[in-house]
Amino acid sequence: MKKTPEEYIALRNQFKPEKINFIILYESPQAEGAYFYDFKDVKKDLLFKPLMKLIDFKYNFLNEQVKLKGLKKFQEYGYFVVDSVYEPVNTITNQGVRDDIILKNFSSLVEDLKSISADNEKTPIILVKTSMFKLLFEKLKKEGFNVINESIPVPNLTENKEERFLRKIMEIFMCQLILANDKLKKYYLPKGIPHEYSVKSKKVKAIVLGADPSNFDSSGNTRVSTHVFNIMGSGSAAFNRIRGNLTLAGLSKDNIYAQNVVRNYMTVEASKNKLWPFFAELWKPLLKEDLDKLDPDKHLPVFVSEECVMNVLLNSDIQQQKAAINYYAQSIIVKPEDNYLERNLIPCFSGNYAYSEFPSFVKEIRKLVKV
């Protein structure tokens, strides 16, 4: 049965936390399917499963008791889901019409957020869906609300985007941790986070890791890219310096997965950032989790593009090489048991070390890449 806006809000407010730590601002309830806060309705609810993953609430089968327990735990975490409009709009195919409905309801949304003290408490708000981000980000900021996903849009929650939805929220949380640290936040730039680069998983032969997305033009301005290494464009200087090495290893853009260890932009390049290892320690668990999902058997070798990346990935009992060239001259490939990622780490530093000068090293590398 179709619900009124008042009915949606009444259901929602049963699970309003005493102290709201985060607000997840979504577009609207689903036109077809269960409402997140209606525990008696366990039909196809796109929000429930991923948001339960966010709080590590596990279940095998969804029923009323399970959903009620999950909603109470979500409440205990201080998380709260608010919709921009309590009139389902997800089946309206015309984006302009959907936007008009949301904008006409904006004053009601502001009053709703004020009614839960989101303005006075400066409650962190995460805007979900790229179109929502473009539509409401600046307007909500002007009203004094604390929208925290600056330049990091969270994708619409559809069945095939559940992992990306969760990943973007985790990246936003990570940036908040950095900003809460007085030392680290001095190096942080709110320029968003580039997407990882990947072809179809079956085609991936290797992983390529960068340090972070920081990339400056001749005037010192940050170059912002849609993807890691600006790989969808002309390529960053760092990537172009290792492109020849990757080619000799039998790799190209058609068969790699690329990601940065540190995902946020910085005020300085990694090599000049004394605190870069501290950023890396924060981001490493997310990297490992993503790589393990991509390649659970850990067969794919990892090409490491910077010495600082190699150093933070080595286990504490493994000695760092005093000179980067030692890796090449001695054909050193870091074994899985010797590093945090538990994979073969192959040095591919963006310095002056060309694989062409070390043919025996290339031979060993190609065995791992299986070309």
C-alpha positions as a Markdown table, in Angstrom:
| # | Residue | x | y | z |
|---|---|---|---|---|
| 1 | Met | 0.0 | 0.0 | 0.0 |
| 2 | Lys | 1.3 | 3.5 | -0.9 |
| 3 | Lys | 2.5 | 5.5 | 2.1 |
| 4 | Thr | 2.1 | 9.2 | 2.7 |
| 5 | Pro | 5.1 | 11.4 | 3.5 |
| 6 | Glu | 3.9 | 11.5 | 7.1 |
| 7 | Glu | 3.8 | 7.7 | 7.3 |
| 8 | Tyr | 7.4 | 7.4 | 6.0 |
| 9 | Ile | 8.7 | 10.0 | 8.4 |
| 10 | Ala | 6.8 | 8.3 | 11.4 |
| 11 | Leu | 8.4 | 5.0 | 10.5 |
| 12 | Arg | 11.8 | 6.7 | 10.2 |
| 13 | Asn | 11.6 | 8.5 | 13.5 |
| 14 | Gln | 11.0 | 5.3 | 15.4 |
| 15 | Phe | 14.7 | 4.6 | 14.8 |
| 16 | Lys | 16.1 | 8.1 | 15.1 |
| 17 | Pro | 19.3 | 7.9 | 17.2 |
| 18 | Glu | 19.5 | 9.9 | 20.4 |
| 19 | Lys | 22.7 | 11.4 | 19.1 |
| 20 | Ile | 23.0 | 11.3 | 15.3 |
| 21 | Asn | 26.6 | 10.8 | 14.2 |
| 22 | Phe | 26.0 | 10.6 | 10.4 |
| 23 | Ile | 23.1 | 11.3 | 8.1 |
| 24 | Ile | 22.9 | 9.5 | 4.8 |
| 25 | Leu | 20.8 | 11.7 | 2.5 |
| 26 | Tyr | 19.1 | 9.7 | -0.2 |
| 27 | Glu | 16.8 | 10.8 | -3.0 |
| 28 | Ser | 13.4 | 9.2 | -2.0 |
| 29 | Pro | 11.9 | 6.0 | -0.9 |
| 30 | Gln | 11.6 | 3.3 | -3.5 |
| 31 | Ala | 8.4 | 3.3 | -5.7 |
| 32 | Glu | 8.5 | -0.5 | -5.8 |
| 33 | Gly | 10.0 | -2.3 | -2.8 |
| 34 | Ala | 10.4 | -2.1 | 0.9 |
| 35 | Tyr | 11.1 | 1.1 | 2.8 |
| 36 | Phe | 14.4 | 1.0 | 4.8 |
| 37 | Tyr | 12.7 | 1.8 | 8.1 |
| 38 | Asp | 9.6 | -0.4 | 7.7 |
| 39 | Phe | 10.8 | -3.6 | 9.4 |
| 40 | Lys | 7.5 | -5.3 | 8.7 |
| 41 | Asp | 8.1 | -5.0 | 4.9 |
| 42 | Val | 11.0 | -7.2 | 3.8 |
| 43 | Lys | 10.5 | -7.0 | 0.1 |
| 44 | Lys | 13.2 | -6.0 | -2.2 |
| 45 | Asp | 14.9 | -3.2 | -0.3 |
| 46 | Leu | 18.1 | -1.9 | -2.0 |
| 47 | Leu | 19.3 | 0.0 | 1.1 |
| 48 | Phe | 19.1 | -2.5 | 3.8 |
| 49 | Lys | 21.7 | -5.0 | 2.8 |
| 50 | Pro | 24.6 | -2.5 | 2.0 |
| 51 | Leu | 23.8 | -0.4 | 5.0 |
| 52 | Met | 24.0 | -3.4 | 7.2 |
| 53 | Lys | 27.4 | -4.2 | 5.7 |
| 54 | Leu | 28.4 | -0.7 | 6.7 |
| 55 | Ile | 27.9 | -1.6 | 10.4 |
| 56 | Asp | 29.0 | -5.2 | 10.0 |
| 57 | Phe | 25.5 | -6.6 | 10.7 |
| 58 | Lys | 25.5 | -10.1 | 9.2 |
| 59 | Tyr | 22.4 | -12.2 | 8.5 |
| 60 | Asn | 21.5 | -15.2 | 6.3 |
| 61 | Phe | 17.8 | -14.7 | 5.7 |
| 62 | Leu | 15.8 | -11.5 | 6.0 |
| 63 | Asn | 12.6 | -11.5 | 8.0 |
| 64 | Glu | 10.8 | -9.0 | 10.3 |
| 65 | Gln | 12.9 | -10.0 | 13.4 |
| 66 | Val | 16.2 | -9.7 | 11.5 |
| 67 | Lys | 15.3 | -6.4 | 10.0 |
| 68 | Leu | 14.2 | -5.0 | 13.3 |
| 69 | Lys | 17.4 | -6.1 | 15.0 |
| 70 | Gly | 19.5 | -4.5 | 12.1 |
| 71 | Leu | 17.6 | -1.2 | 12.3 |
| 72 | Lys | 18.2 | -1.0 | 16.0 |
| 73 | Lys | 21.9 | -1.6 | 15.6 |
| 74 | Phe | 22.0 | 1.0 | 12.9 |
| 75 | Gln | 20.3 | 3.4 | 15.4 |
| 76 | Glu | 22.9 | 2.5 | 18.0 |
| 77 | Tyr | 25.7 | 3.5 | 15.7 |
| 78 | Gly | 24.1 | 6.9 | 15.4 |
| 79 | Tyr | 23.4 | 6.5 | 11.7 |
| 80 | Phe | 20.2 | 8.0 | 10.2 |
| 81 | Val | 18.8 | 7.8 | 6.7 |
| 82 | Val | 16.9 | 10.9 | 5.4 |
| 83 | Asp | 15.2 | 11.3 | 2.0 |
| 84 | Ser | 15.2 | 14.5 | 0.1 |
| 85 | Val | 11.6 | 14.0 | -0.7 |
| 86 | Tyr | 9.1 | 11.5 | 0.8 |
| 87 | Glu | 7.4 | 10.9 | -2.6 |
| 88 | Pro | 9.0 | 8.0 | -4.6 |
| 89 | Val | 10.6 | 9.4 | -7.7 |
| 90 | Asn | 13.0 | 6.6 | -8.7 |
| 91 | Thr | 10.6 | 5.4 | -11.5 |
| 92 | Ile | 10.5 | 8.8 | -13.2 |
| 93 | Thr | 12.8 | 8.5 | -16.2 |
| 94 | Asn | 13.0 | 12.2 | -17.0 |
| 95 | Gln | 15.8 | 13.5 | -14.8 |
| 96 | Gly | 14.6 | 17.1 | -15.2 |
| 97 | Val | 11.2 | 16.2 | -13.8 |
| 98 | Arg | 12.8 | 14.4 | -10.8 |
| 99 | Asp | 15.1 | 17.3 | -10.2 |
| 100 | Asp | 12.1 | 19.7 | -10.2 |
| 101 | Ile | 10.3 | 17.6 | -7.6 |
| 102 | Ile | 13.3 | 17.6 | -5.3 |
| 103 | Leu | 14.0 | 21.3 | -5.7 |
| 104 | Lys | 10.4 | 22.2 | -5.0 |
| 105 | Asn | 10.7 | 20.2 | -1.8 |
| 106 | Phe | 14.0 | 21.8 | -0.8 |
| 107 | Ser | 12.5 | 24.1 | 1.9 |
| 108 | Ser | 10.8 | 21.1 | 3.5 |
| 109 | Leu | 14.0 | 19.2 | 3.4 |
| 110 | Val | 15.8 | 22.1 | 5.2 |
| 111 | Glu | 13.1 | 22.2 | 7.9 |
| 112 | Asp | 13.3 | 18.4 | 8.2 |
| 113 | Leu | 17.0 | 18.5 | 8.8 |
| 114 | Lys | 16.6 | 21.4 | 11.2 |
| 115 | Ser | 14.0 | 19.4 | 13.1 |
| 116 | Ile | 16.7 | 16.8 | 14.0 |
| 117 | Ser | 19.2 | 19.6 | 14.8 |
| 118 | Ala | 21.5 | 18.7 | 11.9 |
| 119 | Asp | 22.3 | 22.4 | 11.5 |
| 120 | Asn | 23.1 | 23.2 | 15.1 |
| 121 | Glu | 25.0 | 20.0 | 15.7 |
| 122 | Lys | 26.8 | 20.3 | 12.4 |
| 123 | Thr | 25.9 | 16.6 | 11.8 |
| 124 | Pro | 28.0 | 15.1 | 9.0 |
| 125 | Ile | 25.7 | 14.5 | 5.9 |
| 126 | Ile | 26.6 | 12.2 | 3.1 |
| 127 | Leu | 24.8 | 12.9 | -0.2 |
| 128 | Val | 24.0 | 9.8 | -2.2 |
| 129 | Lys | 23.7 | 9.7 | -6.0 |
| 130 | Thr | 25.7 | 11.9 | -8.4 |
| 131 | Ser | 22.7 | 13.8 | -9.6 |
| 132 | Met | 21.7 | 14.6 | -6.0 |
| 133 | Phe | 25.2 | 15.7 | -5.2 |
| 134 | Lys | 25.2 | 18.2 | -8.2 |
| 135 | Leu | 21.7 | 19.4 | -7.3 |
| 136 | Leu | 21.9 | 19.9 | -3.5 |
| 137 | Phe | 25.5 | 20.1 | -2.4 |
| 138 | Glu | 26.0 | 23.8 | -2.8 |
| 139 | Lys | 22.4 | 24.6 | -1.6 |
| 140 | Leu | 22.8 | 22.6 | 1.6 |
| 141 | Lys | 26.2 | 24.1 | 2.3 |
| 142 | Lys | 24.7 | 27.6 | 1.9 |
| 143 | Glu | 22.1 | 26.7 | 4.5 |
| 144 | Gly | 24.8 | 25.8 | 6.9 |
| 145 | Phe | 24.7 | 22.0 | 6.8 |
| 146 | Asn | 27.8 | 19.9 | 7.1 |
| 147 | Val | 27.8 | 17.9 | 3.8 |
| 148 | Ile | 31.1 | 16.0 | 4.0 |
| 149 | Asn | 31.4 | 14.3 | 0.6 |
| 150 | Glu | 33.1 | 17.2 | -1.0 |
| 151 | Ser | 33.9 | 16.2 | -4.6 |
| 152 | Ile | 33.3 | 12.6 | -3.7 |
| 153 | Pro | 29.8 | 11.7 | -5.1 |
| 154 | Val | 28.3 | 8.5 | -3.9 |
| 155 | Pro | 26.7 | 6.5 | -6.8 |
| 156 | Asn | 23.1 | 5.6 | -6.9 |
| 157 | Leu | 22.4 | 2.4 | -5.0 |
| 158 | Thr | 21.4 | -0.1 | -7.6 |
| 159 | Glu | 22.1 | -3.9 | -7.4 |
| 160 | Asn | 25.2 | -3.8 | -9.5 |
| 161 | Lys | 26.7 | -0.8 | -7.7 |
| 162 | Glu | 26.4 | -2.0 | -4.1 |
| 163 | Glu | 30.2 | -2.4 | -3.7 |
| 164 | Arg | 31.0 | 1.0 | -5.2 |
| 165 | Phe | 28.3 | 2.6 | -3.0 |
| 166 | Leu | 30.0 | 1.1 | 0.1 |
| 167 | Arg | 33.5 | 1.9 | -1.1 |
| 168 | Lys | 32.7 | 5.6 | -1.6 |
| 169 | Ile | 31.1 | 5.9 | 1.8 |
| 170 | Met | 34.2 | 4.3 | 3.3 |
| 171 | Glu | 36.5 | 6.7 | 1.4 |
| 172 | Ile | 34.5 | 9.6 | 2.8 |
| 173 | Phe | 34.8 | 8.2 | 6.3 |
| 174 | Met | 38.6 | 7.9 | 5.8 |
| 175 | Cys | 38.9 | 11.5 | 4.6 |
| 176 | Gln | 37.0 | 12.6 | 7.8 |
| 177 | Leu | 39.6 | 10.7 | 9.9 |
| 178 | Ile | 42.4 | 12.6 | 8.1 |
| 179 | Leu | 40.7 | 16.0 | 8.6 |
| 180 | Ala | 40.3 | 15.2 | 12.3 |
| 181 | Asn | 44.1 | 14.9 | 12.6 |
| 182 | Asp | 45.7 | 18.4 | 13.0 |
| 183 | Lys | 49.0 | 17.3 | 11.4 |
| 184 | Leu | 47.6 | 15.3 | 8.5 |
| 185 | Lys | 44.9 | 17.7 | 7.5 |
| 186 | Lys | 47.5 | 20.3 | 6.5 |
| 187 | Tyr | 48.5 | 18.1 | 3.6 |
| 188 | Tyr | 44.9 | 17.2 | 2.6 |
| 189 | Leu | 43.2 | 18.7 | -0.5 |
| 190 | Pro | 39.4 | 18.5 | -1.0 |
| 191 | Lys | 39.7 | 17.6 | -4.7 |
| 192 | Gly | 37.8 | 14.3 | -4.5 |
| 193 | Ile | 39.1 | 10.8 | -5.2 |
| 194 | Pro | 39.9 | 9.4 | -8.6 |
| 195 | His | 38.3 | 6.2 | -9.6 |
| 196 | Glu | 40.4 | 3.0 | -9.7 |
| 197 | Tyr | 41.1 | 1.9 | -13.3 |
| 198 | Ser | 40.1 | -1.6 | -14.3 |
| 199 | Val | 39.2 | -3.7 | -17.3 |
| 200 | Lys | 36.9 | -6.8 | -17.0 |
| 201 | Ser | 38.3 | -8.9 | -14.1 |
| 202 | Lys | 39.0 | -11.9 | -16.4 |
| 203 | Lys | 41.4 | -9.8 | -18.5 |
| 204 | Val | 43.4 | -8.4 | -15.6 |
| 205 | Lys | 46.9 | -9.8 | -15.6 |
| 206 | Ala | 48.5 | -7.4 | -13.0 |
| 207 | Ile | 47.9 | -4.7 | -10.5 |
| 208 | Val | 49.7 | -1.3 | -10.7 |
| 209 | Leu | 50.0 | 0.8 | -7.6 |
| 210 | Gly | 50.6 | 4.5 | -7.4 |
| 211 | Ala | 51.4 | 6.6 | -4.3 |
| 212 | Asp | 48.6 | 9.2 | -4.4 |
| 213 | Pro | 46.8 | 11.2 | -7.0 |
| 214 | Ser | 48.8 | 14.5 | -6.4 |
| 215 | Asn | 49.8 | 15.8 | -9.7 |
| 216 | Phe | 50.8 | 19.5 | -10.4 |
| 217 | Asp | 51.2 | 21.6 | -13.5 |
| 218 | Ser | 54.1 | 24.0 | -14.1 |
| 219 | Ser | 52.3 | 26.7 | -12.0 |
| 220 | Gly | 51.9 | 24.4 | -9.0 |
| 221 | Asn | 48.1 | 23.9 | -9.6 |
| 222 | Thr | 46.6 | 20.5 | -8.9 |
| 223 | Arg | 45.6 | 18.4 | -11.9 |
| 224 | Val | 42.4 | 16.6 | -11.1 |
| 225 | Ser | 41.7 | 13.3 | -12.9 |
| 226 | Thr | 38.7 | 11.1 | -13.1 |
| 227 | His | 40.8 | 8.0 | -12.8 |
| 228 | Val | 44.0 | 6.9 | -11.1 |
| 229 | Phe | 47.2 | 8.0 | -13.1 |
| 230 | Asn | 44.9 | 10.0 | -15.3 |
| 231 | Ile | 44.9 | 6.8 | -17.3 |
| 232 | Met | 41.7 | 7.7 | -19.2 |
| 233 | Gly | 43.4 | 10.8 | -20.5 |
| 234 | Ser | 47.0 | 11.4 | -21.6 |
| 235 | Gly | 48.4 | 9.7 | -18.5 |
| 236 | Ser | 50.2 | 11.4 | -15.6 |
| 237 | Ala | 53.9 | 12.0 | -15.6 |
| 238 | Ala | 54.4 | 9.1 | -13.2 |
| 239 | Phe | 52.4 | 6.6 | -15.3 |
| 240 | Asn | 54.1 | 7.7 | -18.6 |
| 241 | Arg | 57.5 | 7.1 | -17.0 |
| 242 | Ile | 56.6 | 3.4 | -16.3 |
| 243 | Arg | 54.6 | 2.8 | -19.4 |
| 244 | Gly | 57.6 | 1.4 | -21.3 |
| 245 | Asn | 58.5 | -0.9 | -18.4 |
| 246 | Leu | 54.9 | -2.3 | -18.4 |
| 247 | Thr | 55.0 | -2.9 | -22.1 |
| 248 | Leu | 58.2 | -4.9 | -21.7 |
| 249 | Ala | 56.4 | -6.9 | -19.0 |
| 250 | Gly | 53.7 | -7.7 | -21.5 |
| 251 | Leu | 51.2 | -5.3 | -20.1 |
| 252 | Ser | 49.0 | -2.4 | -21.4 |
| 253 | Lys | 46.0 | -0.5 | -20.3 |
| 254 | Asp | 43.9 | -3.4 | -21.6 |
| 255 | Asn | 45.0 | -5.8 | -18.9 |
| 256 | Ile | 45.8 | -4.0 | -15.7 |
| 257 | Tyr | 44.0 | -2.8 | -12.6 |
| 258 | Ala | 45.4 | 0.5 | -11.2 |
| 259 | Gln | 44.9 | 2.1 | -7.8 |
| 260 | Asn | 46.7 | 4.4 | -5.4 |
| 261 | Val | 47.7 | 3.5 | -1.9 |
| 262 | Val | 46.6 | 6.9 | -0.7 |
| 263 | Arg | 43.5 | 8.0 | -2.4 |
| 264 | Asn | 43.1 | 11.7 | -1.5 |
| 265 | Tyr | 44.9 | 14.6 | -3.2 |
| 266 | Met | 47.8 | 16.2 | -1.3 |
| 267 | Thr | 49.3 | 19.7 | -1.1 |
| 268 | Val | 52.7 | 18.2 | -2.0 |
| 269 | Glu | 54.0 | 15.2 | -3.9 |
| 270 | Ala | 54.5 | 11.9 | -2.0 |
| 271 | Ser | 58.3 | 12.1 | -2.3 |
| 272 | Lys | 58.3 | 15.5 | -0.5 |
| 273 | Asn | 55.7 | 14.6 | 2.1 |
| 274 | Lys | 57.3 | 13.5 | 5.3 |
| 275 | Leu | 53.9 | 12.4 | 6.7 |
| 276 | Trp | 53.0 | 10.3 | 3.6 |
| 277 | Pro | 53.6 | 7.0 | 5.4 |
| 278 | Phe | 51.0 | 8.0 | 8.0 |
| 279 | Phe | 48.5 | 8.6 | 5.3 |
| 280 | Ala | 49.4 | 5.2 | 3.8 |
| 281 | Glu | 48.9 | 3.4 | 7.0 |
| 282 | Leu | 45.3 | 4.7 | 7.2 |
| 283 | Trp | 44.5 | 3.7 | 3.6 |
| 284 | Lys | 46.3 | 0.3 | 3.4 |
| 285 | Pro | 43.4 | -1.8 | 4.9 |
| 286 | Leu | 41.0 | -0.4 | 2.3 |
| 287 | Leu | 43.5 | -1.2 | -0.5 |
| 288 | Lys | 44.0 | -4.8 | 0.7 |
| 289 | Glu | 40.3 | -5.4 | 1.0 |
| 290 | Asp | 39.7 | -4.1 | -2.6 |
| 291 | Leu | 42.5 | -6.2 | -4.0 |
| 292 | Asp | 41.3 | -9.3 | -2.2 |
| 293 | Lys | 37.9 | -8.9 | -3.7 |
| 294 | Leu | 39.4 | -8.4 | -7.1 |
| 295 | Asp | 41.7 | -11.4 | -6.9 |
| 296 | Pro | 40.8 | -13.6 | -3.9 |
| 297 | Asp | 43.4 | -16.2 | -4.8 |
| 298 | Lys | 46.2 | -13.6 | -4.8 |
| 299 | His | 47.6 | -14.7 | -8.1 |
| 300 | Leu | 48.0 | -11.3 | -9.7 |
| 301 | Pro | 51.4 | -9.6 | -9.3 |
| 302 | Val | 51.6 | -6.0 | -8.1 |
| 303 | Phe | 53.7 | -3.5 | -9.9 |
| 304 | Val | 54.8 | -0.8 | -7.5 |
| 305 | Ser | 55.5 | 2.6 | -9.1 |
| 306 | Glu | 57.2 | 4.4 | -6.2 |
| 307 | Glu | 59.9 | 3.5 | -3.6 |
| 308 | Cys | 57.8 | 5.0 | -0.8 |
| 309 | Val | 54.9 | 2.6 | -1.7 |
| 310 | Met | 57.2 | -0.4 | -1.6 |
| 311 | Asn | 58.6 | 0.7 | 1.8 |
| 312 | Val | 55.2 | 1.0 | 3.4 |
| 313 | Leu | 54.1 | -2.4 | 2.1 |
| 314 | Leu | 57.1 | -4.3 | 3.3 |
| 315 | Asn | 56.6 | -6.3 | 6.5 |
| 316 | Ser | 58.4 | -4.7 | 9.5 |
| 317 | Asp | 61.0 | -7.5 | 9.7 |
| 318 | Ile | 62.0 | -7.1 | 6.0 |
| 319 | Gln | 64.8 | -4.7 | 5.4 |
| 320 | Gln | 64.4 | -1.9 | 2.9 |
| 321 | Gln | 66.8 | -1.7 | 0.0 |
| 322 | Lys | 69.3 | 1.1 | 0.4 |
| 323 | Ala | 69.3 | 1.9 | -3.3 |
| 324 | Ala | 66.3 | 1.4 | -5.6 |
| 325 | Ile | 68.5 | 0.1 | -8.4 |
| 326 | Asn | 69.3 | -3.0 | -6.2 |
| 327 | Tyr | 65.9 | -4.4 | -7.0 |
| 328 | Tyr | 66.6 | -4.3 | -10.7 |
| 329 | Ala | 70.3 | -5.3 | -10.6 |
| 330 | Gln | 69.6 | -8.3 | -8.3 |
| 331 | Ser | 66.2 | -9.2 | -9.8 |
| 332 | Ile | 64.5 | -8.7 | -6.5 |
| 333 | Ile | 60.7 | -9.4 | -6.4 |
| 334 | Val | 59.2 | -9.2 | -2.9 |
| 335 | Lys | 57.5 | -12.4 | -2.0 |
| 336 | Pro | 54.0 | -12.6 | -0.7 |
| 337 | Glu | 55.1 | -13.7 | 2.8 |
| 338 | Asp | 57.2 | -10.5 | 3.1 |
| 339 | Asn | 54.6 | -7.9 | 2.5 |
| 340 | Tyr | 51.3 | -6.5 | 3.7 |
| 341 | Leu | 49.4 | -7.3 | 0.6 |
| 342 | Glu | 50.5 | -11.0 | 0.5 |
| 343 | Arg | 51.3 | -10.8 | -3.2 |
| 344 | Asn | 54.4 | -10.7 | -5.4 |
| 345 | Leu | 55.5 | -7.1 | -5.4 |
| 346 | Ile | 57.5 | -6.0 | -8.5 |
| 347 | Pro | 59.4 | -2.7 | -8.5 |
| 348 | Cys | 58.5 | -0.5 | -11.4 |
| 349 | Phe | 59.7 | 2.8 | -10.0 |
| 350 | Ser | 59.0 | 6.0 | -12.0 |
| 351 | Gly | 62.6 | 7.0 | -11.9 |
| 352 | Asn | 65.4 | 6.3 | -14.4 |
| 353 | Tyr | 65.4 | 2.6 | -14.2 |
| 354 | Ala | 64.3 | 1.1 | -17.5 |
| 355 | Tyr | 63.5 | -2.6 | -17.6 |
| 356 | Ser | 65.3 | -2.8 | -21.0 |
| 357 | Glu | 68.7 | -2.5 | -19.1 |
| 358 | Phe | 67.9 | -5.6 | -17.0 |
| 359 | Pro | 66.8 | -8.4 | -19.4 |
| 360 | Ser | 67.2 | -11.1 | -16.8 |
| 361 | Phe | 64.8 | -9.2 | -14.5 |
| 362 | Val | 62.3 | -8.8 | -17.2 |
| 363 | Lys | 62.4 | -12.6 | -17.8 |
| 364 | Glu | 61.5 | -13.2 | -14.2 |
| 365 | Ile | 58.7 | -10.6 | -14.3 |
| 366 | Arg | 57.1 | -12.1 | -17.4 |
| 367 | Lys | 56.9 | -15.5 | -15.7 |
| 368 | Leu | 54.8 | -13.9 | -13.0 |
| 369 | Val | 52.6 | -12.0 | -15.4 |
| 370 | Lys | 52.2 | -15.2 | -17.5 |
| 371 | Val | 52.6 | -13.7 | -20.9 |
